[in-house]
Amino acid sequence: MAAACYFIVGAAAFPIWWKTFLLRGGLFEAAFWTEAFALLFAQVTSFGPLGAALLGFVLFLLIVLVFYLGRRSLASQDGRLLVPPRTTVLLAALVPSVLVLLSLFFVRGEYWTEAEMRRRWEALERKFSEPLFPRSVVPPTSGTFLYLDRETILDQYAVLFSAPALTSDTSKVGAEQQVGVTAAVPGAGSLSAQRKATEEATITRMAPPLTAPLAASRLIEKFSKDPATPDFTESYSAGFEFKNLLEGLAKRKVVLTPEQQRQLEDSEIELFEQQMLHLTARRVIFFTGAVSIVVQPGSRSPMLVAAVKTPLAVSFTGALKPQQLGPHLQHCVDDPSVDCTVESVRLFAVLESVTQTGPRERTARILPLALW
């Protein structure tokens, strides 16, 4: 009866623990027993509600047992001191226990021991030590750019790729042939003579000329493979890695404490701020998101404007060369009144300067190299 009461009350208070303990193999794991005794000990020593109830229950059993042994002896009861419980008492303990056990099958969630939580937390920390977003910067497959600073691209390519590209390659290919003649000689049958002849062919392979789009594609591929190259996203908050982790934990019915959630968010924001604060001039960066091409009235000098909104507000501005704009953006210069905001594009640029305009605000001047 005492065990049934303990099980019913415990399953009502900690259903996930009892489900894992009885139905998921926790019965055979030492960690579950250790945590159970540790919890009971902490409740008793701190005089918590569970500990007070347990102490009261134990005291009640001791008082009943002492009173029962004091009033009745083995001799007076003819050896029937421990009378078996009645059927009604057994049913009163058995029926609720069975129903509570069946209800555990419908309990959602999974209990993690302290050791398991520590392992998963360490896995999260390892996850955040990696780059927040996988590198996915690829040049346009069509080879068409919305904007391309051809002179700067070719100059930068010449500096970073010092080995000259192959322009032509000439090789000779030889082939041997058997050349012979046969003649009939009266009285002697036939006579034949053969000789080898060699012919040579010259093959010249010409490499395509280095164009600005080809140079830009190679530069983009080079810097995209460098994990130290900053890669900014306009809607940075929408891609928070910790949100995906929280959703995965929620599917397993594991809810982190508010403090643990703040640690995850603060860790990612800290990495983003470090990425910005460690930027230096003349450094290549990537940006993904919406960009605007702004032309002041009476001027034909367009400016590119882009921004990261959260968690650290960063605005990027840079002068564009109007003659290098692609045909899709020429109308931005011809008609400044038209809204020239292009969504979901990639920007390849060189950072010129970074200015702190507020506690969580930065303004960056850039030299746009390519837009696609």
C-alpha positions in Angstrom: 0.0 0.0 0.0 2.8 2.4 0.9 4.7 1.6 -2.4 1.5 2.2 -4.4 0.9 5.5 -2.7 4.5 6.6 -3.4 4.2 5.5 -7.1 0.9 7.3 -7.6 2.0 10.6 -6.0 5.4 10.4 -7.7 3.9 9.8 -11.1 1.5 12.7 -10.7 4.3 15.0 -9.7 7.0 13.8 -12.1 5.3 11.9 -15.0 8.1 12.3 -17.5 10.7 10.9 -15.0 8.5 7.9 -14.2 7.7 7.2 -17.8 11.4 7.1 -18.7 12.2 5.2 -15.5 9.6 2.4 -16.0 9.0 2.3 -19.8 12.3 3.6 -21.3 14.8 1.5 -19.5 15.7 4.0 -16.8 15.1 1.3 -14.2 18.4 -0.3 -15.2 20.4 2.9 -15.3 22.3 4.0 -12.2 22.0 7.6 -13.1 18.2 7.5 -12.5 18.6 5.9 -9.1 21.4 8.4 -8.2 19.3 11.4 -9.2 16.2 10.0 -7.3 18.1 9.6 -4.0 19.8 13.0 -4.5 16.4 14.7 -5.1 14.9 13.0 -2.0 17.9 13.9 0.1 17.8 17.5 -1.1 14.1 17.8 -0.3 14.5 16.3 3.1 17.5 18.4 4.1 15.9 21.6 2.8 12.5 20.7 4.3 10.8 21.1 0.9 7.2 20.0 0.3 8.2 16.6 -1.0 10.7 16.1 1.8 8.2 17.1 4.5 5.6 14.7 3.1 8.1 11.9 3.0 9.2 12.6 6.6 5.6 12.7 7.7 4.8 9.4 5.9 7.9 7.7 7.5 7.0 9.0 10.9 3.5 7.8 10.6 4.7 4.3 9.7 7.1 4.2 12.6 4.4 5.3 15.0 1.9 2.8 13.8 4.6 0.0 13.8 5.8 0.9 17.3 2.2 1.1 18.6 1.3 -2.2 16.9 4.3 -4.0 18.4 3.8 -2.5 21.8 0.2 -3.5 22.1 0.5 -6.9 20.6 3.1 -9.6 21.1 3.9 -12.6 19.1 2.6 -14.9 21.8 -0.8 -13.1 22.2 -1.4 -13.2 18.4 -0.3 -16.8 18.0 2.3 -15.8 15.4 -0.2 -13.8 13.4 1.4 -10.4 14.0 1.7 -9.5 10.3 -1.8 -10.1 9.1 -2.2 -10.2 5.3 -4.1 -7.2 3.9 -7.6 -7.7 2.9 -8.7 -8.0 -0.8 -10.3 -4.5 -0.6 -7.1 -2.9 0.4 -5.1 -4.7 -2.3 -7.6 -3.6 -5.0 -7.6 0.0 -3.6 -3.8 0.0 -4.2 -3.7 -2.1 -7.4 -6.4 -0.5 -9.5 -5.1 3.2 -9.2 -1.5 2.0 -9.7 -2.4 0.2 -13.0 -4.4 3.1 -14.3 -1.5 5.5 -13.5 0.9 3.2 -15.2 -1.3 3.1 -18.3 -1.5 6.9 -18.3 2.3 7.1 -18.6 2.0 5.7 -22.1 0.2 8.9 -23.1 2.7 11.3 -21.4 4.7 13.2 -24.0 8.3 14.2 -23.5 11.5 12.5 -22.5 13.5 12.9 -19.3 17.2 13.6 -19.6 19.5 13.0 -16.7 21.9 15.7 -15.6 24.7 13.8 -17.4 22.7 13.7 -20.6 21.9 17.4 -20.3 25.5 18.2 -19.8 26.5 16.2 -22.9 23.9 18.0 -25.0 24.9 21.4 -23.7 28.5 20.6 -24.6 27.3 19.6 -28.1 25.5 23.0 -28.4 28.7 24.8 -27.4 30.6 22.9 -30.0 28.0 23.8 -32.6 28.4 27.5 -31.8 32.1 27.3 -32.1 31.6 26.5 -35.8 30.6 29.2 -38.4 27.0 30.3 -37.9 26.0 29.8 -41.5 27.5 27.4 -44.1 29.4 29.0 -46.8 27.3 29.2 -49.9 28.7 32.0 -52.0 28.8 31.0 -55.6 29.3 33.2 -58.7 26.3 33.5 -61.1 25.9 30.4 -63.1 24.8 32.4 -66.1 28.0 34.6 -65.9 25.8 37.7 -65.9 26.4 40.4 -63.3 24.1 43.2 -62.3 27.1 45.3 -61.6 30.8 44.7 -62.2 33.7 47.0 -61.6 35.8 45.6 -64.4 39.0 47.7 -63.9 39.3 47.0 -60.2 38.4 43.3 -60.7 41.1 42.8 -63.3 43.7 44.7 -61.2 42.9 42.6 -58.1 43.0 39.4 -60.1 46.4 40.3 -61.4 47.7 40.8 -57.9 46.2 37.7 -56.3 46.8 35.3 -59.2 50.4 36.1 -60.0 50.9 33.1 -62.3 50.0 34.2 -65.9 47.1 32.3 -67.4 47.8 30.0 -70.4 47.2 31.9 -73.6 48.4 29.3 -76.2 50.1 25.9 -76.3 51.6 24.4 -79.5 52.4 20.7 -79.8 53.5 18.4 -82.7 51.9 15.0 -83.3 53.7 12.5 -85.6 52.4 9.4 -87.4 54.3 6.7 -89.3 53.0 5.1 -92.5 54.2 2.2 -94.5 54.8 3.1 -98.2 55.5 0.3 -100.7 55.6 -0.7 -104.4 55.2 -4.1 -106.0 56.3 -5.0 -109.6 56.1 -8.2 -111.7 59.5 -9.5 -113.1 59.4 -12.1 -116.0 60.9 -15.4 -114.8 61.5 -14.2 -111.3 57.9 -13.7 -110.0 57.3 -10.4 -108.2 59.5 -8.0 -106.3 58.4 -5.4 -103.7 60.0 -2.6 -101.8 58.7 -0.7 -98.7 59.8 2.3 -96.7 58.5 4.2 -93.6 57.2 7.7 -94.0 56.6 10.1 -91.1 54.2 13.0 -91.2 53.9 15.7 -88.5 50.9 17.8 -87.6 51.1 21.0 -85.5 48.2 21.6 -83.0 47.8 25.0 -81.3 45.4 25.3 -78.4 44.3 28.9 -77.6 43.0 29.7 -74.1 40.1 32.1 -74.0 41.1 35.7 -73.1 40.7 36.7 -69.4 37.5 38.7 -69.1 36.2 40.7 -66.1 33.3 38.2 -65.4 35.7 35.3 -65.5 38.2 37.1 -63.2 35.3 38.0 -60.8 34.1 34.4 -60.7 37.5 33.2 -59.7 37.9 35.9 -57.1 34.5 35.0 -55.6 35.4 31.3 -55.5 38.8 32.1 -53.9 37.3 34.3 -51.0 34.3 32.1 -50.5 36.6 29.2 -49.5 38.3 31.4 -46.8 36.3 31.1 -43.6 37.8 34.4 -42.4 35.9 36.3 -45.1 32.9 38.0 -43.4 29.5 37.0 -44.9 26.7 39.3 -43.8 23.0 38.7 -44.2 20.3 41.4 -44.2 17.7 39.4 -42.2 20.3 38.0 -39.8 17.7 37.4 -37.0 15.6 35.2 -39.3 18.6 32.8 -39.6 19.6 32.5 -36.0 21.0 29.1 -35.5 19.9 28.9 -31.9 16.2 29.2 -33.0 16.6 26.0 -35.1 18.2 24.3 -32.1 15.4 25.4 -29.8 12.8 24.1 -32.3 14.6 20.7 -32.4 14.7 20.5 -28.7 11.0 21.5 -28.5 10.1 18.6 -30.8 11.7 16.3 -28.2 9.7 18.1 -25.4 12.9 19.5 -23.9 12.5 23.1 -22.8 15.6 25.1 -21.8 15.5 27.5 -19.0 15.3 31.2 -19.8 18.9 31.6 -18.7 20.1 28.9 -21.1 18.1 30.5 -23.9 19.7 33.8 -23.2 23.1 32.2 -23.2 22.5 30.8 -26.7 21.2 34.1 -28.1 24.0 36.1 -26.4 26.6 33.7 -27.8 25.4 34.1 -31.3 25.1 37.9 -31.0 28.6 38.0 -29.6 30.0 36.1 -32.5 28.3 38.5 -34.9 29.6 41.6 -33.1 33.1 40.1 -33.1 32.8 39.7 -36.8 32.0 43.3 -37.2 34.4 44.8 -34.6 37.3 42.8 -36.1 36.8 44.2 -39.6 39.7 46.1 -41.0 40.0 48.4 -44.0 40.7 46.9 -47.4 39.1 43.6 -46.5 36.8 41.6 -48.8 33.3 41.0 -47.6 30.1 39.4 -48.9 26.5 40.5 -48.3 23.2 38.8 -49.0 19.9 40.7 -49.1 18.2 43.7 -50.5 20.3 46.6 -51.9 19.1 50.0 -53.1 20.7 52.2 -55.8 20.2 55.8 -54.9 20.9 58.7 -57.3 20.6 62.2 -56.0 18.6 64.6 -58.2 20.8 66.3 -60.8 23.6 63.8 -60.3 24.6 60.7 -62.3 26.7 59.2 -59.5 24.7 56.3 -58.1 25.3 55.1 -54.5 24.7 51.5 -53.4 23.0 51.2 -49.9 22.6 47.9 -48.0 21.9 47.2 -44.3 22.0 44.5 -41.7 19.1 45.2 -39.3 19.7 42.9 -36.3 21.2 42.1 -33.9 23.8 44.8 -34.7 22.6 47.5 -37.1 25.1 47.9 -39.9 24.7 50.1 -42.9 26.8 49.7 -46.0 27.2 52.5 -48.6 29.5 52.7 -51.6 29.8 54.6 -54.9 29.0 52.8 -58.1 30.4 53.5 -61.5 27.4 54.2 -63.8 29.0 52.8 -66.9 29.5 49.5 -65.2 25.9 48.9 -64.3 24.2 46.0 -66.2 21.3 46.6 -68.6 18.9 45.6 -65.8 20.0 48.6 -63.6 20.7 51.3 -66.2 17.2 52.8 -65.6 18.2 53.6 -62.1 20.5 56.3 -63.4 18.3 57.3 -66.3 15.3 57.9 -64.1 16.2 58.5 -60.4 12.5 58.7 -59.5 12.2 55.0 -60.0 12.5 52.8 -56.9 15.7 50.8 -57.5 15.7 48.2 -54.7 16.8 44.8 -55.7 15.8 41.9 -53.4 17.8 38.8 -52.6 21.1 39.6 -54.3 24.7 38.9 -53.5 27.3 41.7 -53.1 31.1 41.3 -53.4 32.9 44.3 -52.0 36.0 45.7 -50.3 35.6 47.4 -47.0 37.1 50.8 -46.8 36.1 52.0 -43.3 33.9 51.2 -40.3 32.5 53.9 -38.0 30.7 53.3 -34.7 27.7 55.5 -34.6 26.0 54.0 -31.6 26.3 51.3 -29.0 24.9 48.7 -31.4 25.2 50.7 -34.7 27.9 50.7 -37.3 28.4 52.5 -40.6 30.6 51.0 -43.2 32.0 52.5 -46.4 32.6 49.9 -49.1 33.9 49.6 -52.7 31.4 47.5 -54.6 33.1 45.1 -56.9 30.3 42.8 -58.1 26.6 42.5 -57.7 24.6 39.5 -58.9 
